[in-house]
Amino acid sequence: MASKKKWLSLFVSLSVVSALFVGCGDSKTAETPKDEPKKEEAAGTDKPAENPGEPKQGGTLTVGTFSDIVNVNPIFVQDTASGDAEQFLYAKLFDYDKEGNVVAEPWSLAAEPMKISEDGLTYEIKLKDNLKWSDGQPITADDVKFTFETIMNPETGSPAISNFEQVAKIEVVDPQNLKITMKQVYAPFKYSLAAEITPQHVLKDIKVTEMQKNEYGTNPAKTVTSGPWKWTEWKQKEYLKFEANPDYWGQKPNIQTVIYKIYADQNTEIQALIKGDIDLVGGIPVTQLDAVKKVDKITVATEPGPQYEYIGLNRKPENFKDNFVPWEGQKTRQAMAYALNRQGMVDNVLKGIGKLMNAPFMPNSWADPGDAAVNYDYNSEKAKQLLAEDGWKPGSDGILVKDGHRFSFELQYNSGNSRREQVSLVIQQNFKDVGIEVTPKALDFAAWNEQNLTPGKFNAVLMGWSLNSPDPDGTSTFSSKFFAPKGQNNVFYKNDKLDQLWEEGTKVVDQEKRKEIYKEIAKEISTDLPYIFMYSYGTPQAHSKKIKFKPEDAPITNLAYGEFFHAINWWVDDAK
């Protein structure tokens, strides 16, 4: 399901942990030579390197991880491991294509694209007529209504509740059709419908306050599902096992068995991949990347993913000595952007696994603004010029001074992230070159999150966001209606023009019209700079070459769970 953005440091604990990320995490000197492209890297794209042949039935796919699941009940899933398992066990109401568009696939529960009324207030959904749960019961519109209304109930405690805040009512027209009426136009809602559904006949008599502790979602024998595979076994901290569902309502998967194997740590997991004990890993740390690339039987994908890094510039005077915010002037913020060698960071610290980013929209999505956003090339002379125009003058020690205040601040980031540490040192040197003094400070994430991030108590932070939904709405992060600690605008940024544009963007359903609004947002936000946008980056993925797929079914890096994209169509070449 779509969800609110998460601090990237949280993602790190579930995905790539130590070495990969420079910022924070949902989901680590300074100048090392950029790797030369290798033969394996050339194959590490979203397309197979050669003709895969014809599909074979049978065989086993083994997926590696170092995190066990928590609960696979879609109403409560909010961790990466449980979300991984969900991809095999459940059919979604709608799915995403490679560009992040919401579509009705042959394996989606929806029979056709959703119908959105001209006024944007009504969504009509038609289900396929042959749908069945793994226990043989039909999947109907009542299941959809039950799932969404359970999520909407505050007593349930579902992490997806915010996706349905604007829903006024859900009506079942007949077993295959339902209608959802909104309180107001809310264009991002269609992404909330790329969701897994739960069985009403299994869960309807369970109190919502007790549902999360129920065996449904934690006991394979009690968990009725809708996808191509059934959950047959779970040995905690060791593995999960899924078997192709012989009674699946749609096209049968080629792969018979999926093993979700759990390792003690990421190093052990990667060694298992190199040895051939597992076939797929969704996240390779940069420190292990070269070793994996050297293995001929493994294909590596290193394209940037749906995460981006930034420097958050706090605007609340109470967070600074004498209430003086050094980057209050727009020219100063622009100068800071020009002062940073962002491409050097991508080349030398990220080892090329990244792309400069100038606005907070998913790269290669329909809302990617391209050249509409202002790009800041590395130009220290331009930075010095703008700083001078904004009233900054060199002090006796070379550090800039304005109105009696030195241009000096603390840059916080999460400890244990070596890539972020390296980037912070590059930032420190780049800013020193133009007369700005920066003190990098690493903090334990748990304490940092509670004491600094959530309440917005810091000068500046080196952070990142994971764009879990392809929808470009950034209201909760950048609107002045959502200042911390109640919202995610923890830099206390206020721009009346942007506040209005973010709101307009959610009230227009037509995608082309929305695209124009977000281009205007990109231009404004990259000019005014609440953040210094750094780069998008991804988690390198790896899969064994024994996994076969046609080009249109290849794993992708630009969407959440893209490593399992169209897995129903994959096959393994050792299948009998």
Secondary structure, 3 states (H helix, E strand, C coil): CCCCCEEHHHHHCCCCHHHHCCCCECCCCCCCCCCCCCHHHHHCCCCCCCCCCCCCCCCEEEEEECCCCCCCCCCCCCCHHHHHHHHHHCCECCEECCCCCEECCCCCCECCCCEECCCCCEEEEEECCCCECCCCCECCHHHHHHHHHHHHCCCCCCCCHHHHCCEEEEEEEECCEEEEEECCCCCCHHHHCCCECCCHHHHCCCCCCCHHHCCCCCCHHHCCCCCCEEEEEEECCCEEEEEECCCCCCCCCCCCEEEEEECCCHHHHHHHHHHCCCCEECCCCHHHHHHHHCCCCEEEECCCCCEEEEEEECCCHHHCHHHCCCCCCHHHHHHHHHHCCHHHHHHHCCCCCEEECCCCCCCCCCCCCHHHCCCCCCCHHHHHHHHHHCCCEECCCCCEEECCEECEEEEEEECCCHHHHHHHHHHHHHHHCCCCEEEEEEECHHHHHHHHHCCCCCCEEEEEEECCCCCCCCHHHHCHHHECCCCCECCCCCCHHHHHHHHHHHCCCCHHHHHHHHHHHHHHHHHHCCEEEEEEECCCEEEECCEECCHHHCCCCCCCCHHHCCHHHCEECCCC
